[in-house]
Amino acid sequence: MSYPFVGIIDRYLLSGSEFAHRLRTVRAEQWTAPTPCAEWDVRQLVNHMTRGNLNYISLVNGGPAADFLRLRDEDALGGDPVGAYIRSVRECADAFRRPGALQRTLDYPLGPVTGEQGLAVRTTDATIHTWDLARAVNAPEMLDPGLVAWIEEHLAEIYAGLAESPVADDTTHRFFAAPEAPPLAGEARQARLLRLFGR
């Protein structure tokens, strides 16, 4: 079996571009529309994604988990949500490209992770939230099949050692929504992945 985190920066950038593609379709009246994430409207979801990227930059720079959580909902969009998100993806990728960044131990709130595992968690989050955004603004909901396959095949490695995981029976679902329905016969790969994340 190949190492699960090979090419993780490229996968992260792909997940970011998939989210950005839907983001560019958001109309002015849709920013306050509800999303499948009950606590967020569209703008709040986009802020979550943008702020998350900035918080990962802080982690790879040696920042503490406490700052990650404290800044989690702070506005990162200003007057240019699309531009702010796209910049955050580029800056995050650049931070993880620095020598040694992928091997560095990050003080992630759910437990210490290497840079590459942390970026894998981020890539997964971006992929699932791409569907959330698409559903909220009536954009195409088909996710990149390669990303979906990679995430599903490596969920155990992506969330290994973390206090919360969408595939652990004892997860409290404080960070991951619980699956709302049992698996269906012949369930498609994307549907199966989304179900595991409570969609």
Buried (B, 14 or more C-beta within 10 A) or exposed (E): EEEBBEEBBEBBBBBBBBBBBBBEEBEEEBBEBEBBBEEBBBBBBBBBBBBBBBBBBBBBEEBEBEBBEEBEEEEBBEEEBBEBBBBBBEEBBEBBEEEEBBEBEBBBBBBEBBBBBBBBBBBBBBBBBBBBBBBBBEBEBEBBEEBBEBBBEBBEBBBBEBBBBBEBEEBEEEBBBEBEEEEEEEBEBBBBBBBBBBB
